[in-house]
Amino acid sequence: MVAREPARQLVLDIAPEPGYEEEDFLVSTSNEAAHAAIGLWPDWPDRILVLVGPPGAGKSHLGAIWARRASAAIVPASAFASTDLPKFAASDALLEGADRLDTQQPRLFHLLNLMREAGSSLLLTASTFPDLWGFQLPDLLSRLRRAMVAEIFPPDDDLIRAVLVKLLVERQLTIDMAVIDYVLTRLEPTLEAVRRLVESLDREALSRGRRITRRIAADVLGALQAQQEAEA
């Protein structure tokens, strides 16, 4: 007799919001220097810190931790062009995606001057170092080069495992350690890949009405790889 797959169930895509509390940030060798730099505030050179790291490395999480401590305003690069600069500069502030502001260089330089006058601190997040942002305004580049820079490096194996286990626990998903080991040898070593995997495992396990097995993990990994190749 051939075993049948359990009937699939309708799954509502209701995922928990990312935990950006301080206790949710896992410190490892790849991010401990950046974490320590956040802790040095307000004693940043020129009261500016540039936080650099690859997508999904934890820049937004560290930024949220600092913004909470400093009661800082948060503005993404996509909203910077319409931001009220005097109001933004009047308090400590977080500007996310500063490396995407090539067309806003005079405006960014104006913000730096306003914040210096106000004595405010500014945290900038970016995927690369300021010299690689394509900025041409000499005075702006000079100010950014004087700023403190902290880098988050690609996550090490211990951090990848810790984040994977943490996200599984948060979703109350049951999985054998052997399956975790199987997944880790085949997963792209980024925190974003870990998040996508756990979301997909959660949906698939609920859909099949079963705990996460090696077969389910293999199916999910295959689907994610196919999706990634299709988007490339």
HELIX and SHEET records of a PDB file:
HELIX    1   1 GLU A   22  ASP A   24  5                                   3    
HELIX    2   2 GLU A   32  GLY A   39  1                                   8    
HELIX    3   3 PRO A   45  ARG A   47  5                                   3    
HELIX    4   4 LYS A   59  ALA A   70  1                                  12    
HELIX    5   5 ALA A   77  SER A   82  5                                   6    
HELIX    6   6 LEU A   85  ALA A   89  1                                   5    
HELIX    7   7 ALA A   98  ARG A  100  5                                   3    
HELIX    8   8 ASP A  102  GLN A  104  5                                   3    
HELIX    9   9 GLN A  105  ALA A  118  1                                  14    
HELIX   10  10 PRO A  130  LEU A  132  5                                   3    
HELIX   11  11 PRO A  138  ARG A  146  1                                   9    
HELIX   12  12 ASP A  157  GLU A  170  1                                  14    
HELIX   13  13 MET A  177  LEU A  184  1                                   8    
HELIX   14  14 LEU A  191  ARG A  208  1                                  18    
HELIX   15  15 ARG A  214  GLU A  231  1                                  18    
SHEET    1   A 5 ALA A  73  PRO A  76  0                                        
SHEET    2   A 5 ALA A  93  GLU A  96  1                                        
SHEET    3   A 5 LEU A 122  ALA A 126  1                                        
SHEET    4   A 5 ILE A  48  VAL A  52  1                                        
SHEET    5   A 5 MET A 148  GLU A 151  1                                        
END                                                                             
